[in-house]
Amino acid sequence: MSEKGGNVAMRWMICLVCLMLSGPALAEVSLSVGYLEQQVARPAVLSNLDPVPDDLGAAGAQLGLADNQTTGQFLGHSYTLDIVRVAPGEDVTAAAAQMLAETRFLVIDAPAAVLLEIADLPGAEGAIMFNVSASDTALRDAACRGNLFHTIPSVAMRADALMQFLQYKRWITPAMVSGPHDADLSFAEALHRSARKFGLEIGASKTWNFEADMRRNAAQEVPLFMQDLGDHDVLLVVDEVDDYARYIPYNTWLPRPVAGSVGIVPVAWSRVVEQWGAAQLQSRFTEATGRDMRSTDYAAWAAVRALGEAVTRTGSDDPATLRAYLVSDGFELAGFKGRAMSFRPWNGQLRQPIPLVTPRALVAQAPLEGFLHQSNEMDTLGIDAPETACTEFED
């Protein structure tokens, strides 16, 4: 083992000893976690250069399981993970009900409507469930559920991160091009809201409505499409299904930076995040899967690790005990993004920094310096306590 590897292992052992000495008395604890994926038919896109991995999300949960098992073996805690995938058109709520009969802890990759159906199942009362893919702001607001936590950032958090960066750079007159899909409309709406929040105003906007093959004629068609956007400091491109955005940079009418779904992109995770031990997390993931970790993988990893951290600190596998700890001031999750992460007690959203990345570099990380908050600067991203319409997390 290298000197560096030995030092890391020694620090890990020291941390485990500290946990054993400072935590509750050792007791046999067994936690079974279910991972439920609702597979969805994805819309046709112009390019298939970046296919969606078959194990997206589940691979992150498996890494979280391995991390929990590493700690648990010293504390008498055991963890298991059961992965269930439901094909399009099949009954996902029936699958969820069966899983809830076997475990009180679910990590779910599914659209917002499906999440709400599962959260409202009779068998879901008192369970702890984590949303790892649906970024809909409503799930953290009026449509929240007290048994549903969120480890994936909301579109509001991602939009606020990007608008903080634009304000910091003094790019105060953005224009926008948005796709026609529901996810595009949601992100575009969040960007407009965030622009108002941070004192910006999005100027001209257009909807992408090309059906032509951009692989052949992007250099001719795209500049003409952008011609009537007027002057702007930065072009916001909204393409949440990864359809056309790749053809926009360097094909704009005006020479301007691009951000949103391409160019400078706000994400939960990217391989270009290298500081704060992130490179070590990424290398372990790549060794296990042969690919880079993506945002849904990270959210699934964080969900499983959050449960593991709660079990470690409380010495319990009781859902009510773990839930109380998750929303308490005492809970912190080391997420390899430079700040301790915790759950917002008003809506169950995981507070977390938002990296702003290009394909090859970390540009910045929000919250940016100068954007202050009375209690936690990460709460400048997304729905803050005074704004929330969520009442399901109230005591």
C-alpha positions as CSV (number, residue, x, y, z in Angstrom):
1,M,0.0,0.0,0.0
2,S,1.3,3.5,-0.8
3,E,2.1,6.0,1.9
4,K,-0.9,8.1,0.8
5,G,-3.2,5.0,0.8
6,G,-1.9,4.0,4.2
7,N,-2.6,7.5,5.6
8,V,-6.2,7.4,4.3
9,A,-6.8,4.0,5.8
10,M,-5.4,5.1,9.1
11,R,-7.6,8.2,9.2
12,W,-10.6,6.0,8.3
13,M,-9.8,3.7,11.2
14,I,-9.4,6.6,13.6
15,C,-12.8,7.9,12.6
16,L,-14.4,4.5,13.2
17,V,-12.8,4.3,16.7
18,C,-14.1,7.8,17.5
19,L,-17.6,6.7,16.4
20,M,-17.4,3.6,18.6
21,L,-16.3,5.7,21.6
22,S,-18.6,8.6,21.2
23,G,-21.7,6.9,19.8
24,P,-24.4,4.8,21.5
25,A,-23.6,1.4,23.0
26,L,-22.9,-1.2,20.4
27,A,-26.0,-3.2,19.5
28,E,-26.9,-5.6,16.7
29,V,-28.8,-3.5,14.1
30,S,-29.9,-4.7,10.7
31,L,-31.2,-2.3,8.1
32,S,-32.8,-3.5,4.8
33,V,-33.2,-0.9,2.1
34,G,-35.2,-1.2,-1.1
35,Y,-34.2,0.5,-4.3
36,L,-37.2,1.0,-6.7
37,E,-36.7,2.2,-10.2
38,Q,-39.6,3.1,-12.5
39,Q,-38.2,2.8,-16.0
40,V,-39.6,5.3,-18.4
41,A,-39.6,5.6,-22.1
42,R,-37.3,8.4,-23.0
43,P,-38.1,10.8,-25.9
44,A,-36.2,10.5,-29.1
45,V,-33.2,12.8,-29.3
46,L,-30.9,14.0,-32.1
47,S,-27.8,12.2,-30.9
48,N,-27.2,9.0,-29.0
49,L,-23.5,9.8,-28.2
50,D,-24.3,9.8,-24.5
51,P,-26.6,6.8,-23.7
52,V,-28.2,6.6,-20.2
53,P,-26.5,3.8,-18.2
54,D,-28.6,0.8,-17.4
55,D,-27.5,1.0,-13.8
56,L,-28.0,4.7,-13.4
57,G,-28.9,5.4,-9.7
58,A,-28.8,1.8,-8.6
59,A,-25.0,1.9,-8.9
60,G,-24.8,4.8,-6.6
61,A,-27.0,3.1,-4.1
62,Q,-24.7,0.0,-4.2
63,L,-21.7,2.2,-3.5
64,G,-23.5,3.7,-0.5
65,L,-24.3,0.2,0.7
66,A,-20.6,-0.7,0.5
67,D,-19.7,2.4,2.5
68,N,-22.3,1.6,5.1
69,Q,-21.1,-2.0,5.4
70,T,-17.5,-0.8,5.9
71,T,-18.5,1.2,8.9
72,G,-21.2,-1.3,10.1
73,Q,-18.8,-4.2,10.4
74,F,-17.1,-2.5,13.3
75,L,-20.3,-1.6,15.0
76,G,-22.4,-4.7,14.7
77,H,-24.6,-3.1,12.1
78,S,-25.6,-4.9,8.9
79,Y,-27.1,-3.5,5.7
80,T,-28.8,-5.1,2.7
81,L,-30.1,-3.6,-0.6
82,D,-32.9,-5.0,-2.7
83,I,-33.1,-3.5,-6.2
84,V,-36.4,-3.7,-8.1
85,R,-36.9,-2.3,-11.6
86,V,-40.4,-1.8,-13.0
87,A,-40.7,-1.7,-16.8
88,P,-42.8,1.0,-18.5
89,G,-46.5,0.3,-18.3
90,E,-46.2,-2.1,-15.4
91,D,-47.7,-1.5,-11.9
92,V,-45.1,0.4,-10.0
93,T,-47.3,1.1,-7.0
94,A,-48.0,-2.6,-6.6
95,A,-44.2,-3.2,-6.6
96,A,-43.8,-0.4,-4.0
97,A,-46.5,-1.8,-1.8
98,Q,-44.8,-5.2,-1.8
99,M,-41.4,-3.7,-1.0
100,L,-43.0,-1.6,1.9
101,A,-44.3,-4.9,3.3
102,E,-40.7,-6.0,3.7
103,T,-38.8,-2.8,4.6
104,R,-39.6,0.7,5.9
105,F,-36.8,2.3,3.9
106,L,-37.1,3.0,0.1
107,V,-34.8,4.8,-2.3
108,I,-36.9,5.7,-5.4
109,D,-36.0,6.7,-8.9
110,A,-39.4,7.6,-10.4
111,P,-41.3,10.6,-11.8
112,A,-43.0,13.0,-9.4
113,A,-46.5,11.7,-10.0
114,V,-45.4,8.1,-9.2
115,L,-43.5,9.3,-6.1
116,L,-46.7,10.9,-4.7
117,E,-48.7,7.7,-5.4
118,I,-46.2,5.7,-3.5
119,A,-45.9,8.1,-0.6
120,D,-49.7,8.0,-0.2
121,L,-49.9,4.2,0.0
122,P,-51.3,3.0,3.3
123,G,-48.2,0.9,3.7
124,A,-46.0,4.0,3.3
125,E,-47.2,5.6,6.5
126,G,-44.3,5.8,8.9
127,A,-41.8,4.8,6.2
128,I,-38.7,6.8,5.2
129,M,-38.4,7.2,1.4
130,F,-35.9,9.1,-0.7
131,N,-36.4,10.7,-4.0
132,V,-33.2,10.5,-6.1
133,S,-34.3,11.7,-9.5
134,A,-37.4,14.0,-9.6
135,S,-36.3,17.6,-9.4
136,D,-39.9,19.1,-9.4
137,T,-40.0,22.0,-7.1
138,A,-43.6,21.2,-6.1
139,L,-42.4,18.0,-4.3
140,R,-40.6,20.3,-1.9
141,D,-43.4,22.8,-1.7
142,A,-47.2,22.4,-1.6
143,A,-47.1,18.7,-2.9
144,C,-44.5,17.6,-0.3
145,R,-45.0,14.5,1.8
146,G,-43.7,13.9,5.3
147,N,-42.3,10.5,4.5
148,L,-40.5,11.6,1.4
149,F,-37.0,13.1,1.5
150,H,-35.1,14.5,-1.5
151,T,-31.4,13.9,-2.1
152,I,-31.5,15.2,-5.7
153,P,-31.5,19.0,-5.9
154,S,-34.7,20.7,-7.1
155,V,-34.7,22.7,-10.3
156,A,-35.1,25.7,-8.1
157,M,-31.8,24.9,-6.4
158,R,-30.0,24.4,-9.7
159,A,-31.5,27.6,-11.2
160,D,-30.5,29.6,-8.1
161,A,-27.0,28.3,-8.3
162,L,-26.7,29.4,-11.9
163,M,-28.2,32.8,-11.3
164,Q,-25.8,33.4,-8.4
165,F,-23.0,32.8,-10.9
166,L,-24.5,35.1,-13.5
167,Q,-24.9,37.9,-10.9
168,Y,-21.3,37.3,-9.7
169,K,-20.0,37.6,-13.2
170,R,-22.3,40.6,-13.9
171,W,-23.9,38.8,-16.8
172,I,-27.2,40.5,-16.1
173,T,-29.0,40.4,-19.4
174,P,-29.5,36.7,-20.4
175,A,-31.5,35.4,-23.3
176,M,-33.1,32.0,-23.4
177,V,-33.7,29.1,-25.7
178,S,-35.9,26.3,-24.3
179,G,-37.1,22.9,-25.5
180,P,-40.8,21.9,-25.5
181,H,-40.7,19.0,-23.0
182,D,-42.2,19.2,-19.5
183,A,-38.8,19.1,-17.9
184,D,-37.7,22.0,-20.1
185,L,-40.7,24.1,-19.1
186,S,-40.1,23.3,-15.5
187,F,-36.4,24.4,-15.6
188,A,-37.2,27.5,-17.7
189,E,-39.8,28.5,-15.1
190,A,-37.3,28.0,-12.3
191,L,-34.8,30.2,-14.2
192,H,-37.3,33.0,-14.6
193,R,-38.2,32.8,-10.9
194,S,-34.5,32.7,-9.9
195,A,-33.6,35.7,-12.2
196,R,-36.2,37.8,-10.4
197,K,-34.9,36.6,-7.0
198,F,-31.4,37.7,-7.7
199,G,-32.3,40.9,-9.5
200,L,-31.8,39.8,-13.1
201,E,-34.3,39.8,-16.0
202,I,-34.3,37.2,-18.8
203,G,-34.8,39.1,-22.0
204,A,-35.8,37.5,-25.3
205,S,-36.8,33.8,-25.2
206,K,-37.4,31.3,-28.0
207,T,-38.7,27.7,-28.1
208,W,-36.6,25.2,-29.9
209,N,-38.8,23.7,-32.6
210,F,-36.4,22.3,-35.2
211,E,-37.1,18.9,-36.6
212,A,-34.1,19.0,-38.9
213,D,-31.0,16.9,-38.3
214,M,-28.6,19.3,-36.6
215,R,-25.8,16.8,-37.0
216,R,-25.7,18.0,-40.7
217,N,-26.6,21.6,-40.7
218,A,-26.2,23.1,-37.2
219,A,-23.6,25.7,-38.3
220,Q,-26.1,27.1,-40.9
221,E,-29.4,26.8,-39.0
222,V,-28.6,27.6,-35.4
223,P,-27.1,31.1,-35.9
224,L,-30.1,32.1,-38.0
225,F,-32.4,30.8,-35.3
226,M,-30.6,33.0,-32.7
227,Q,-30.4,36.1,-34.8
228,D,-33.5,37.8,-33.4
229,L,-32.7,37.3,-29.7
230,G,-31.1,40.8,-29.5
231,D,-28.1,41.7,-27.4
232,H,-27.4,39.6,-24.3
233,D,-24.6,38.8,-22.0
234,V,-25.2,35.0,-21.8
235,L,-27.4,32.5,-23.6
236,L,-29.4,30.2,-21.3
237,V,-30.1,26.9,-23.1
238,V,-32.8,24.7,-21.5
239,D,-32.7,21.1,-22.8
240,E,-33.3,18.7,-19.9
241,V,-33.7,15.6,-22.2
242,D,-30.3,16.2,-23.9
243,D,-31.8,16.7,-27.4
244,Y,-30.4,19.7,-29.1
245,A,-28.2,21.6,-26.6
246,R,-24.9,20.1,-27.8
247,Y,-25.3,21.9,-31.1
248,I,-25.6,25.4,-29.6
249,P,-22.1,26.4,-28.3
250,Y,-20.0,28.1,-31.0
251,N,-23.1,28.3,-33.3
252,T,-24.7,31.3,-31.7
253,W,-25.4,34.5,-33.7
254,L,-23.4,36.6,-31.2
255,P,-20.2,35.4,-29.5
256,R,-21.6,34.8,-26.0
257,P,-21.1,32.2,-23.2
258,V,-23.7,29.5,-22.9
259,A,-25.2,28.1,-19.7
260,G,-28.0,26.0,-18.4
261,S,-28.2,22.5,-19.9
262,V,-25.0,22.9,-21.8
263,G,-21.9,25.0,-21.4
264,I,-21.8,26.0,-17.7
265,V,-24.2,23.5,-16.1
266,P,-25.5,23.3,-12.5
267,V,-25.5,19.7,-11.3
268,A,-25.6,17.6,-8.2
269,W,-22.4,15.8,-9.2
270,S,-19.8,15.6,-12.0
271,R,-16.6,13.7,-12.5
272,V,-14.8,17.1,-12.7
273,V,-15.4,17.7,-9.0
274,E,-12.0,16.7,-7.6
275,Q,-11.5,18.6,-4.3
276,W,-12.7,17.6,-0.8
277,G,-12.0,13.9,-1.3
278,A,-14.4,13.8,-4.3
279,A,-11.7,12.2,-6.5
280,Q,-11.6,9.3,-4.1
281,L,-15.4,8.8,-4.3
282,Q,-15.3,9.0,-8.0
283,S,-12.5,6.5,-8.3
284,R,-14.3,4.0,-6.1
285,F,-17.4,4.4,-8.2
286,T,-15.5,4.0,-11.5
287,E,-13.7,0.9,-10.2
288,A,-17.0,-0.7,-9.4
289,T,-18.9,0.3,-12.5
290,G,-16.5,1.2,-15.3
291,R,-18.1,4.7,-15.8
292,D,-18.3,8.1,-14.2
293,M,-20.7,8.9,-11.4
294,R,-23.7,11.0,-12.5
295,S,-26.1,13.2,-10.5
296,T,-28.7,10.4,-10.0
297,D,-26.0,8.1,-8.8
298,Y,-24.8,10.7,-6.4
299,A,-28.3,11.3,-5.0
300,A,-28.8,7.5,-4.5
301,W,-25.4,7.2,-2.8
302,A,-26.3,10.1,-0.5
303,A,-29.7,8.6,0.4
304,V,-28.2,5.2,1.4
305,R,-25.3,7.0,3.2
306,A,-27.8,9.2,5.1
307,L,-29.5,6.2,6.4
308,G,-26.2,4.7,7.4
309,E,-25.1,7.8,9.1
310,A,-28.3,8.0,11.1
311,V,-28.0,4.3,12.1
312,T,-24.4,4.8,13.2
313,R,-25.2,7.9,15.3
314,T,-28.4,6.6,16.9
315,G,-27.6,2.9,17.1
316,S,-31.2,2.2,16.0
317,D,-33.1,0.9,13.0
318,D,-36.4,2.3,14.1
319,P,-37.9,4.5,11.4
320,A,-39.3,7.1,13.8
321,T,-35.9,7.4,15.6
322,L,-34.0,7.7,12.3
323,R,-36.4,10.2,10.8
324,A,-36.2,12.4,13.9
325,Y,-32.4,12.3,13.7
326,L,-32.4,13.0,9.9
327,V,-34.2,16.3,10.4
328,S,-32.4,17.3,13.6
329,D,-29.6,19.8,13.9
330,G,-27.3,16.9,14.8
331,F,-27.4,15.2,11.4
332,E,-24.5,15.9,9.0
333,L,-23.5,14.0,5.9
334,A,-20.0,14.3,4.5
335,G,-20.8,14.6,0.8
336,F,-17.4,15.3,-0.8
337,K,-18.4,18.8,-1.8
338,G,-16.7,20.9,0.8
339,R,-19.6,21.5,3.2
340,A,-21.5,19.3,5.6
341,M,-24.9,18.5,4.2
342,S,-28.1,18.2,6.1
343,F,-31.8,17.9,5.5
344,R,-34.1,21.0,5.6
345,P,-36.5,20.4,8.4
346,W,-39.3,22.2,6.6
347,N,-39.4,20.0,3.4
348,G,-36.9,17.1,3.6
349,Q,-34.6,18.5,0.9
350,L,-30.9,17.7,1.3
351,R,-28.9,20.9,1.6
352,Q,-25.9,20.7,-0.6
353,P,-23.5,22.8,-2.7
354,I,-24.3,22.9,-6.4
355,P,-21.2,22.5,-8.7
356,L,-21.3,24.6,-11.9
357,V,-19.3,22.6,-14.4
358,T,-18.2,22.2,-18.0
359,P,-17.4,18.8,-19.4
360,R,-13.8,19.2,-18.3
361,A,-13.7,21.5,-15.4
362,L,-15.4,22.8,-12.2
363,V,-16.1,26.5,-12.9
364,A,-17.6,27.5,-9.5
365,Q,-19.7,26.0,-6.7
366,A,-22.8,27.6,-5.3
367,P,-23.6,29.1,-2.9
368,L,-21.0,31.6,-4.1
369,E,-19.2,34.1,-1.8
370,G,-21.3,37.1,-1.0
371,F,-24.7,35.4,-1.1
372,L,-25.5,35.3,2.6
373,H,-28.1,33.7,4.8
374,Q,-29.0,34.2,8.4
375,S,-28.5,30.6,9.3
376,N,-27.1,28.5,6.4
377,E,-25.8,29.9,3.1
378,M,-26.9,26.7,1.3
379,D,-30.4,27.8,2.0
380,T,-29.9,30.6,-0.6
381,L,-30.5,27.8,-3.0
382,G,-34.1,26.6,-3.6
383,I,-37.1,27.1,-1.3
384,D,-36.2,28.7,2.0
385,A,-38.3,28.2,5.2
386,P,-40.3,31.5,4.9
387,E,-41.2,30.7,1.3
388,T,-42.3,27.1,1.7
389,A,-45.9,25.9,1.4
390,C,-44.9,22.5,2.8
391,T,-46.6,21.7,6.1
392,E,-46.0,17.9,6.2
393,F,-42.7,18.2,8.1
394,E,-44.1,20.3,10.9
395,D,-44.0,18.6,14.3
